[in-house]
Amino acid sequence: MRFLTLHLRGATPQSRRTYEGWPERHAQRAFDYLAESERPPRSSRKAREQYASKLMAFNFLNQLLTTAQT
């Protein structure tokens, strides 16, 4: 537990770089697991809106789980 709190959210320069890359990498992986029919299309404004809403939901759950485990 102490290790996690010392390094969580970039307490050191190396852990900050690791932390900043982690959400982006896992957000993309989360979209890869969605069924093809649920993935937002790759063009148009509506697609960007769908992608943003799904990404916001993923980020919320990610933060909630991280907070709950500390």
HTML snippet that shows the backbone in 3Dmol.js (N, CA, C, O; Angstrom):
<script src="https://3Dmol.org/build/3Dmol-min.js"></script>
<div id="view" style="width:600px;height:400px;position:relative"></div>
<script>
const pdb = `
ATOM      1  N   MET A   1       0.819  -1.184   0.000  1.00  0.00           N
ATOM      2  CA  MET A   1       0.000   0.000   0.000  1.00  0.00           C
ATOM      3  C   MET A   1       0.871   1.260   0.000  1.00  0.00           C
ATOM      4  O   MET A   1       0.583   2.219  -0.715  1.00  0.00           O
ATOM      5  N   ARG A   2       1.920   1.250   0.793  1.00  0.00           N
ATOM      6  CA  ARG A   2       2.797   2.416   0.848  1.00  0.00           C
ATOM      7  C   ARG A   2       3.446   2.676  -0.510  1.00  0.00           C
ATOM      8  O   ARG A   2       3.557   3.828  -0.930  1.00  0.00           O
ATOM      9  N   PHE A   3       3.872   1.623  -1.195  1.00  0.00           N
ATOM     10  CA  PHE A   3       4.474   1.780  -2.516  1.00  0.00           C
ATOM     11  C   PHE A   3       3.497   2.461  -3.468  1.00  0.00           C
ATOM     12  O   PHE A   3       3.869   3.363  -4.219  1.00  0.00           O
ATOM     13  N   LEU A   4       2.246   2.020  -3.428  1.00  0.00           N
ATOM     14  CA  LEU A   4       1.240   2.593  -4.313  1.00  0.00           C
ATOM     15  C   LEU A   4       1.031   4.074  -4.030  1.00  0.00           C
ATOM     16  O   LEU A   4       0.968   4.872  -4.965  1.00  0.00           O
ATOM     17  N   THR A   5       0.922   4.455  -2.771  1.00  0.00           N
ATOM     18  CA  THR A   5       0.703   5.866  -2.458  1.00  0.00           C
ATOM     19  C   THR A   5       1.930   6.720  -2.754  1.00  0.00           C
ATOM     20  O   THR A   5       1.793   7.903  -3.066  1.00  0.00           O
ATOM     21  N   LEU A   6       3.115   6.147  -2.661  1.00  0.00           N
ATOM     22  CA  LEU A   6       4.316   6.913  -2.995  1.00  0.00           C
ATOM     23  C   LEU A   6       4.417   7.185  -4.490  1.00  0.00           C
ATOM     24  O   LEU A   6       4.911   8.237  -4.898  1.00  0.00           O
ATOM     25  N   HIS A   7       3.956   6.251  -5.303  1.00  0.00           N
ATOM     26  CA  HIS A   7       4.141   6.374  -6.746  1.00  0.00           C
ATOM     27  C   HIS A   7       2.870   6.700  -7.518  1.00  0.00           C
ATOM     28  O   HIS A   7       2.928   6.925  -8.727  1.00  0.00           O
ATOM     29  N   LEU A   8       1.741   6.730  -6.853  1.00  0.00           N
ATOM     30  CA  LEU A   8       0.481   6.997  -7.528  1.00  0.00           C
ATOM     31  C   LEU A   8       0.453   8.420  -8.077  1.00  0.00           C
ATOM     32  O   LEU A   8       0.827   9.369  -7.388  1.00  0.00           O
ATOM     33  N   ARG A   9       0.016   8.554  -9.294  1.00  0.00           N
ATOM     34  CA  ARG A   9      -0.177   9.843  -9.976  1.00  0.00           C
ATOM     35  C   ARG A   9       1.098  10.664 -10.131  1.00  0.00           C
ATOM     36  O   ARG A   9       1.046  11.892 -10.194  1.00  0.00           O
ATOM     37  N   GLY A  10       2.213  10.002 -10.191  1.00  0.00           N
ATOM     38  CA  GLY A  10       3.425  10.685 -10.558  1.00  0.00           C
ATOM     39  C   GLY A  10       4.167  11.390  -9.455  1.00  0.00           C
ATOM     40  O   GLY A  10       4.532  12.555  -9.608  1.00  0.00           O
ATOM     41  N   ALA A  11       4.399  10.726  -8.356  1.00  0.00           N
ATOM     42  CA  ALA A  11       5.166  11.327  -7.267  1.00  0.00           C
ATOM     43  C   ALA A  11       6.624  11.527  -7.665  1.00  0.00           C
ATOM     44  O   ALA A  11       7.283  12.436  -7.161  1.00  0.00           O
ATOM     45  N   THR A  12       7.128  10.694  -8.558  1.00  0.00           N
ATOM     46  CA  THR A  12       8.488  10.835  -9.074  1.00  0.00           C
ATOM     47  C   THR A  12       8.401  11.055 -10.582  1.00  0.00           C
ATOM     48  O   THR A  12       7.380  10.723 -11.183  1.00  0.00           O
ATOM     49  N   PRO A  13       9.436  11.603 -11.210  1.00  0.00           N
ATOM     50  CA  PRO A  13       9.378  11.835 -12.659  1.00  0.00           C
ATOM     51  C   PRO A  13       9.108  10.557 -13.465  1.00  0.00           C
ATOM     52  O   PRO A  13       8.332  10.577 -14.420  1.00  0.00           O
ATOM     53  N   GLN A  14       9.739   9.464 -13.084  1.00  0.00           N
ATOM     54  CA  GLN A  14       9.532   8.221 -13.825  1.00  0.00           C
ATOM     55  C   GLN A  14       8.108   7.697 -13.635  1.00  0.00           C
ATOM     56  O   GLN A  14       7.488   7.235 -14.592  1.00  0.00           O
ATOM     57  N   SER A  15       7.593   7.765 -12.423  1.00  0.00           N
ATOM     58  CA  SER A  15       6.231   7.282 -12.201  1.00  0.00           C
ATOM     59  C   SER A  15       5.207   8.194 -12.876  1.00  0.00           C
ATOM     60  O   SER A  15       4.141   7.728 -13.280  1.00  0.00           O
ATOM     61  N   ARG A  16       5.517   9.495 -13.003  1.00  0.00           N
ATOM     62  CA  ARG A  16       4.616  10.400 -13.720  1.00  0.00           C
ATOM     63  C   ARG A  16       4.528  10.014 -15.191  1.00  0.00           C
ATOM     64  O   ARG A  16       3.433   9.975 -15.752  1.00  0.00           O
ATOM     65  N   ARG A  17       5.665   9.728 -15.824  1.00  0.00           N
ATOM     66  CA  ARG A  17       5.642   9.311 -17.226  1.00  0.00           C
ATOM     67  C   ARG A  17       4.857   8.017 -17.392  1.00  0.00           C
ATOM     68  O   ARG A  17       4.068   7.874 -18.326  1.00  0.00           O
ATOM     69  N   THR A  18       5.077   7.088 -16.489  1.00  0.00           N
ATOM     70  CA  THR A  18       4.363   5.816 -16.549  1.00  0.00           C
ATOM     71  C   THR A  18       2.872   6.035 -16.355  1.00  0.00           C
ATOM     72  O   THR A  18       2.060   5.460 -17.080  1.00  0.00           O
ATOM     73  N   TYR A  19       2.507   6.859 -15.386  1.00  0.00           N
ATOM     74  CA  TYR A  19       1.093   7.113 -15.105  1.00  0.00           C
ATOM     75  C   TYR A  19       0.409   7.811 -16.273  1.00  0.00           C
ATOM     76  O   TYR A  19      -0.732   7.481 -16.598  1.00  0.00           O
ATOM     77  N   GLU A  20       1.077   8.767 -16.910  1.00  0.00           N
ATOM     78  CA  GLU A  20       0.465   9.495 -18.020  1.00  0.00           C
ATOM     79  C   GLU A  20       0.229   8.595 -19.222  1.00  0.00           C
ATOM     80  O   GLU A  20      -0.739   8.791 -19.956  1.00  0.00           O
ATOM     81  N   GLY A  21       1.089   7.621 -19.434  1.00  0.00           N
ATOM     82  CA  GLY A  21       0.903   6.707 -20.558  1.00  0.00           C
ATOM     83  C   GLY A  21      -0.120   5.621 -20.299  1.00  0.00           C
ATOM     84  O   GLY A  21      -0.728   5.106 -21.237  1.00  0.00           O
ATOM     85  N   TRP A  22      -0.318   5.269 -19.043  1.00  0.00           N
ATOM     86  CA  TRP A  22      -1.195   4.158 -18.690  1.00  0.00           C
ATOM     87  C   TRP A  22      -2.656   4.386 -19.070  1.00  0.00           C
ATOM     88  O   TRP A  22      -3.241   3.513 -19.710  1.00  0.00           O
ATOM     89  N   PRO A  23      -3.281   5.521 -18.707  1.00  0.00           N
ATOM     90  CA  PRO A  23      -4.699   5.702 -19.059  1.00  0.00           C
ATOM     91  C   PRO A  23      -4.945   5.707 -20.562  1.00  0.00           C
ATOM     92  O   PRO A  23      -5.945   5.158 -21.026  1.00  0.00           O
ATOM     93  N   GLU A  24      -4.050   6.316 -21.322  1.00  0.00           N
ATOM     94  CA  GLU A  24      -4.228   6.352 -22.771  1.00  0.00           C
ATOM     95  C   GLU A  24      -4.173   4.949 -23.365  1.00  0.00           C
ATOM     96  O   GLU A  24      -4.997   4.580 -24.201  1.00  0.00           O
ATOM     97  N   ARG A  25      -3.201   4.184 -22.924  1.00  0.00           N
ATOM     98  CA  ARG A  25      -3.033   2.826 -23.447  1.00  0.00           C
ATOM     99  C   ARG A  25      -4.232   1.948 -23.079  1.00  0.00           C
ATOM    100  O   ARG A  25      -4.724   1.188 -23.913  1.00  0.00           O
ATOM    101  N   HIS A  26      -4.697   2.053 -21.845  1.00  0.00           N
ATOM    102  CA  HIS A  26      -5.809   1.212 -21.419  1.00  0.00           C
ATOM    103  C   HIS A  26      -7.150   1.695 -21.958  1.00  0.00           C
ATOM    104  O   HIS A  26      -8.062   0.889 -22.142  1.00  0.00           O
ATOM    105  N   ALA A  27      -7.287   2.980 -22.214  1.00  0.00           N
ATOM    106  CA  ALA A  27      -8.517   3.467 -22.842  1.00  0.00           C
ATOM    107  C   ALA A  27      -8.643   2.873 -24.238  1.00  0.00           C
ATOM    108  O   ALA A  27      -9.727   2.448 -24.636  1.00  0.00           O
ATOM    109  N   GLN A  28      -7.551   2.842 -24.979  1.00  0.00           N
ATOM    110  CA  GLN A  28      -7.595   2.250 -26.316  1.00  0.00           C
ATOM    111  C   GLN A  28      -7.903   0.765 -26.233  1.00  0.00           C
ATOM    112  O   GLN A  28      -8.653   0.242 -27.057  1.00  0.00           O
ATOM    113  N   ARG A  29      -7.338   0.081 -25.256  1.00  0.00           N
ATOM    114  CA  ARG A  29      -7.623  -1.347 -25.079  1.00  0.00           C
ATOM    115  C   ARG A  29      -9.090  -1.571 -24.729  1.00  0.00           C
ATOM    116  O   ARG A  29      -9.686  -2.560 -25.156  1.00  0.00           O
ATOM    117  N   ALA A  30      -9.672  -0.661 -23.958  1.00  0.00           N
ATOM    118  CA  ALA A  30     -11.092  -0.797 -23.607  1.00  0.00           C
ATOM    119  C   ALA A  30     -11.958  -0.715 -24.856  1.00  0.00           C
ATOM    120  O   ALA A  30     -12.928  -1.463 -24.986  1.00  0.00           O
ATOM    121  N   PHE A  31     -11.620   0.185 -25.775  1.00  0.00           N
ATOM    122  CA  PHE A  31     -12.376   0.287 -27.018  1.00  0.00           C
ATOM    123  C   PHE A  31     -12.170  -0.940 -27.895  1.00  0.00           C
ATOM    124  O   PHE A  31     -13.074  -1.322 -28.637  1.00  0.00           O
ATOM    125  N   ASP A  32     -11.016  -1.553 -27.826  1.00  0.00           N
ATOM    126  CA  ASP A  32     -10.762  -2.755 -28.612  1.00  0.00           C
ATOM    127  C   ASP A  32     -11.651  -3.914 -28.182  1.00  0.00           C
ATOM    128  O   ASP A  32     -11.970  -4.779 -28.998  1.00  0.00           O
ATOM    129  N   TYR A  33     -12.054  -3.948 -26.919  1.00  0.00           N
ATOM    130  CA  TYR A  33     -12.904  -5.029 -26.423  1.00  0.00           C
ATOM    131  C   TYR A  33     -14.379  -4.835 -26.750  1.00  0.00           C
ATOM    132  O   TYR A  33     -15.163  -5.778 -26.638  1.00  0.00           O
ATOM    133  N   LEU A  34     -14.767  -3.636 -27.151  1.00  0.00           N
ATOM    134  CA  LEU A  34     -16.165  -3.408 -27.510  1.00  0.00           C
ATOM    135  C   LEU A  34     -16.511  -4.181 -28.775  1.00  0.00           C
ATOM    136  O   LEU A  34     -15.667  -4.387 -29.647  1.00  0.00           O
ATOM    137  N   ALA A  35     -17.754  -4.600 -28.854  1.00  0.00           N
ATOM    138  CA  ALA A  35     -18.215  -5.252 -30.083  1.00  0.00           C
ATOM    139  C   ALA A  35     -18.170  -4.236 -31.223  1.00  0.00           C
ATOM    140  O   ALA A  35     -18.302  -3.032 -31.000  1.00  0.00           O
ATOM    141  N   GLU A  36     -17.984  -4.724 -32.422  1.00  0.00           N
ATOM    142  CA  GLU A  36     -17.863  -3.835 -33.586  1.00  0.00           C
ATOM    143  C   GLU A  36     -19.086  -2.921 -33.714  1.00  0.00           C
ATOM    144  O   GLU A  36     -18.956  -1.763 -34.111  1.00  0.00           O
ATOM    145  N   SER A  37     -20.256  -3.432 -33.383  1.00  0.00           N
ATOM    146  CA  SER A  37     -21.477  -2.623 -33.501  1.00  0.00           C
ATOM    147  C   SER A  37     -21.539  -1.513 -32.454  1.00  0.00           C
ATOM    148  O   SER A  37     -22.235  -0.518 -32.659  1.00  0.00           O
ATOM    149  N   GLU A  38     -20.829  -1.662 -31.341  1.00  0.00           N
ATOM    150  CA  GLU A  38     -20.858  -0.650 -30.282  1.00  0.00           C
ATOM    151  C   GLU A  38     -19.749   0.382 -30.412  1.00  0.00           C
ATOM    152  O   GLU A  38     -19.781   1.411 -29.738  1.00  0.00           O
ATOM    153  N   ARG A  39     -18.783   0.124 -31.258  1.00  0.00           N
ATOM    154  CA  ARG A  39     -17.688   1.089 -31.430  1.00  0.00           C
ATOM    155  C   ARG A  39     -18.186   2.299 -32.197  1.00  0.00           C
ATOM    156  O   ARG A  39     -18.960   2.158 -33.145  1.00  0.00           O
ATOM    157  N   PRO A  40     -17.755   3.477 -31.802  1.00  0.00           N
ATOM    158  CA  PRO A  40     -18.176   4.665 -32.549  1.00  0.00           C
ATOM    159  C   PRO A  40     -17.539   4.679 -33.938  1.00  0.00           C
ATOM    160  O   PRO A  40     -16.411   4.215 -34.107  1.00  0.00           O
ATOM    161  N   PRO A  41     -18.250   5.206 -34.924  1.00  0.00           N
ATOM    162  CA  PRO A  41     -17.660   5.315 -36.264  1.00  0.00           C
ATOM    163  C   PRO A  41     -16.416   6.200 -36.232  1.00  0.00           C
ATOM    164  O   PRO A  41     -16.208   6.950 -35.279  1.00  0.00           O
ATOM    165  N   ARG A  42     -15.608   6.113 -37.253  1.00  0.00           N
ATOM    166  CA  ARG A  42     -14.331   6.827 -37.243  1.00  0.00           C
ATOM    167  C   ARG A  42     -14.393   8.225 -37.851  1.00  0.00           C
ATOM    168  O   ARG A  42     -13.376   8.917 -37.887  1.00  0.00           O
ATOM    169  N   SER A  43     -15.541   8.653 -38.323  1.00  0.00           N
ATOM    170  CA  SER A  43     -15.622   9.998 -38.889  1.00  0.00           C
ATOM    171  C   SER A  43     -16.928  10.655 -38.447  1.00  0.00           C
ATOM    172  O   SER A  43     -17.799   9.997 -37.878  1.00  0.00           O
ATOM    173  N   SER A  44     -17.053  11.902 -38.700  1.00  0.00           N
ATOM    174  CA  SER A  44     -18.215  12.741 -38.422  1.00  0.00           C
ATOM    175  C   SER A  44     -18.247  13.233 -36.975  1.00  0.00           C
ATOM    176  O   SER A  44     -17.610  12.674 -36.081  1.00  0.00           O
ATOM    177  N   ARG A  45     -18.996  14.274 -36.794  1.00  0.00           N
ATOM    178  CA  ARG A  45     -19.112  14.885 -35.465  1.00  0.00           C
ATOM    179  C   ARG A  45     -19.792  13.940 -34.477  1.00  0.00           C
ATOM    180  O   ARG A  45     -19.381  13.847 -33.320  1.00  0.00           O
ATOM    181  N   LYS A  46     -20.827  13.244 -34.931  1.00  0.00           N
ATOM    182  CA  LYS A  46     -21.540  12.308 -34.059  1.00  0.00           C
ATOM    183  C   LYS A  46     -20.587  11.230 -33.548  1.00  0.00           C
ATOM    184  O   LYS A  46     -20.676  10.821 -32.390  1.00  0.00           O
ATOM    185  N   ALA A  47     -19.692  10.778 -34.393  1.00  0.00           N
ATOM    186  CA  ALA A  47     -18.719   9.759 -33.987  1.00  0.00           C
ATOM    187  C   ALA A  47     -17.800  10.303 -32.903  1.00  0.00           C
ATOM    188  O   ALA A  47     -17.513   9.610 -31.927  1.00  0.00           O
ATOM    189  N   ARG A  48     -17.338  11.536 -33.067  1.00  0.00           N
ATOM    190  CA  ARG A  48     -16.479  12.144 -32.050  1.00  0.00           C
ATOM    191  C   ARG A  48     -17.216  12.302 -30.728  1.00  0.00           C
ATOM    192  O   ARG A  48     -16.636  12.111 -29.660  1.00  0.00           O
ATOM    193  N   GLU A  49     -18.499  12.653 -30.805  1.00  0.00           N
ATOM    194  CA  GLU A  49     -19.294  12.776 -29.582  1.00  0.00           C
ATOM    195  C   GLU A  49     -19.451  11.427 -28.887  1.00  0.00           C
ATOM    196  O   GLU A  49     -19.323  11.340 -27.666  1.00  0.00           O
ATOM    197  N   GLN A  50     -19.726  10.378 -29.656  1.00  0.00           N
ATOM    198  CA  GLN A  50     -19.865   9.039 -29.077  1.00  0.00           C
ATOM    199  C   GLN A  50     -18.552   8.588 -28.450  1.00  0.00           C
ATOM    200  O   GLN A  50     -18.536   8.037 -27.350  1.00  0.00           O
ATOM    201  N   TYR A  51     -17.461   8.826 -29.154  1.00  0.00           N
ATOM    202  CA  TYR A  51     -16.147   8.439 -28.635  1.00  0.00           C
ATOM    203  C   TYR A  51     -15.852   9.186 -27.330  1.00  0.00           C
ATOM    204  O   TYR A  51     -15.379   8.591 -26.362  1.00  0.00           O
ATOM    205  N   ALA A  52     -16.132  10.480 -27.313  1.00  0.00           N
ATOM    206  CA  ALA A  52     -15.867  11.286 -26.116  1.00  0.00           C
ATOM    207  C   ALA A  52     -16.703  10.810 -24.932  1.00  0.00           C
ATOM    208  O   ALA A  52     -16.204  10.752 -23.808  1.00  0.00           O
ATOM    209  N   SER A  53     -17.960  10.473 -25.170  1.00  0.00           N
ATOM    210  CA  SER A  53     -18.802  10.025 -24.056  1.00  0.00           C
ATOM    211  C   SER A  53     -18.338   8.670 -23.526  1.00  0.00           C
ATOM    212  O   SER A  53     -18.338   8.451 -22.314  1.00  0.00           O
ATOM    213  N   LYS A  54     -17.946   7.765 -24.409  1.00  0.00           N
ATOM    214  CA  LYS A  54     -17.451   6.461 -23.956  1.00  0.00           C
ATOM    215  C   LYS A  54     -16.104   6.609 -23.242  1.00  0.00           C
ATOM    216  O   LYS A  54     -15.842   5.919 -22.257  1.00  0.00           O
ATOM    217  N   LEU A  55     -15.258   7.503 -23.738  1.00  0.00           N
ATOM    218  CA  LEU A  55     -13.969   7.739 -23.099  1.00  0.00           C
ATOM    219  C   LEU A  55     -14.157   8.366 -21.714  1.00  0.00           C
ATOM    220  O   LEU A  55     -13.447   8.015 -20.771  1.00  0.00           O
ATOM    221  N   MET A  56     -15.102   9.281 -21.593  1.00  0.00           N
ATOM    222  CA  MET A  56     -15.371   9.891 -20.300  1.00  0.00           C
ATOM    223  C   MET A  56     -15.887   8.838 -19.310  1.00  0.00           C
ATOM    224  O   MET A  56     -15.508   8.853 -18.139  1.00  0.00           O
ATOM    225  N   ALA A  57     -16.737   7.938 -19.770  1.00  0.00           N
ATOM    226  CA  ALA A  57     -17.235   6.867 -18.900  1.00  0.00           C
ATOM    227  C   ALA A  57     -16.093   5.955 -18.471  1.00  0.00           C
ATOM    228  O   ALA A  57     -16.016   5.558 -17.309  1.00  0.00           O
ATOM    229  N   PHE A  58     -15.203   5.622 -19.410  1.00  0.00           N
ATOM    230  CA  PHE A  58     -14.053   4.780 -19.072  1.00  0.00           C
ATOM    231  C   PHE A  58     -13.161   5.473 -18.048  1.00  0.00           C
ATOM    232  O   PHE A  58     -12.735   4.851 -17.074  1.00  0.00           O
ATOM    233  N   ASN A  59     -12.876   6.756 -18.261  1.00  0.00           N
ATOM    234  CA  ASN A  59     -12.009   7.491 -17.334  1.00  0.00           C
ATOM    235  C   ASN A  59     -12.632   7.588 -15.946  1.00  0.00           C
ATOM    236  O   ASN A  59     -11.929   7.492 -14.939  1.00  0.00           O
ATOM    237  N   PHE A  60     -13.952   7.777 -15.890  1.00  0.00           N
ATOM    238  CA  PHE A  60     -14.625   7.830 -14.596  1.00  0.00           C
ATOM    239  C   PHE A  60     -14.482   6.499 -13.861  1.00  0.00           C
ATOM    240  O   PHE A  60     -14.121   6.473 -12.684  1.00  0.00           O
ATOM    241  N   LEU A  61     -14.762   5.403 -14.548  1.00  0.00           N
ATOM    242  CA  LEU A  61     -14.642   4.090 -13.910  1.00  0.00           C
ATOM    243  C   LEU A  61     -13.206   3.790 -13.510  1.00  0.00           C
ATOM    244  O   LEU A  61     -12.958   3.202 -12.458  1.00  0.00           O
ATOM    245  N   ASN A  62     -12.272   4.191 -14.341  1.00  0.00           N
ATOM    246  CA  ASN A  62     -10.859   3.976 -14.046  1.00  0.00           C
ATOM    247  C   ASN A  62     -10.462   4.711 -12.762  1.00  0.00           C
ATOM    248  O   ASN A  62      -9.804   4.133 -11.897  1.00  0.00           O
ATOM    249  N   GLN A  63     -10.855   5.966 -12.636  1.00  0.00           N
ATOM    250  CA  GLN A  63     -10.544   6.740 -11.431  1.00  0.00           C
ATOM    251  C   GLN A  63     -11.258   6.175 -10.207  1.00  0.00           C
ATOM    252  O   GLN A  63     -10.688   6.126  -9.116  1.00  0.00           O
ATOM    253  N   LEU A  64     -12.504   5.750 -10.391  1.00  0.00           N
ATOM    254  CA  LEU A  64     -13.265   5.183  -9.282  1.00  0.00           C
ATOM    255  C   LEU A  64     -12.603   3.912  -8.754  1.00  0.00           C
ATOM    256  O   LEU A  64     -12.467   3.735  -7.543  1.00  0.00           O
ATOM    257  N   LEU A  65     -12.195   3.035  -9.661  1.00  0.00           N
ATOM    258  CA  LEU A  65     -11.551   1.791  -9.235  1.00  0.00           C
ATOM    259  C   LEU A  65     -10.199   2.053  -8.581  1.00  0.00           C
ATOM    260  O   LEU A  65      -9.850   1.408  -7.593  1.00  0.00           O
ATOM    261  N   THR A  66      -9.442   2.992  -9.126  1.00  0.00           N
ATOM    262  CA  THR A  66      -8.141   3.324  -8.542  1.00  0.00           C
ATOM    263  C   THR A  66      -8.314   3.898  -7.143  1.00  0.00           C
ATOM    264  O   THR A  66      -7.571   3.545  -6.227  1.00  0.00           O
ATOM    265  N   THR A  67      -9.287   4.775  -6.979  1.00  0.00           N
ATOM    266  CA  THR A  67      -9.535   5.380  -5.670  1.00  0.00           C
ATOM    267  C   THR A  67     -10.047   4.345  -4.672  1.00  0.00           C
ATOM    268  O   THR A  67      -9.666   4.367  -3.501  1.00  0.00           O
ATOM    269  N   ALA A  68     -10.894   3.455  -5.124  1.00  0.00           N
ATOM    270  CA  ALA A  68     -11.456   2.443  -4.228  1.00  0.00           C
ATOM    271  C   ALA A  68     -10.394   1.467  -3.724  1.00  0.00           C
ATOM    272  O   ALA A  68     -10.541   0.894  -2.644  1.00  0.00           O
ATOM    273  N   GLN A  69      -9.340   1.278  -4.490  1.00  0.00           N
ATOM    274  CA  GLN A  69      -8.312   0.311  -4.111  1.00  0.00           C
ATOM    275  C   GLN A  69      -7.235   0.915  -3.221  1.00  0.00           C
ATOM    276  O   GLN A  69      -6.391   0.184  -2.704  1.00  0.00           O
ATOM    277  N   THR A  70      -7.242   2.223  -3.029  1.00  0.00           N
ATOM    278  CA  THR A  70      -6.220   2.838  -2.173  1.00  0.00           C
ATOM    279  C   THR A  70      -6.764   3.164  -0.812  1.00  0.00           C
ATOM    280  O   THR A  70      -6.038   3.686   0.034  1.00  0.00           O
TER     281      THR A  70
END
`;
const viewer = $3Dmol.createViewer("view");
viewer.addModel(pdb, "pdb");
viewer.setStyle({}, {cartoon: {color: "spectrum"}});
viewer.zoomTo();
viewer.render();
</script>
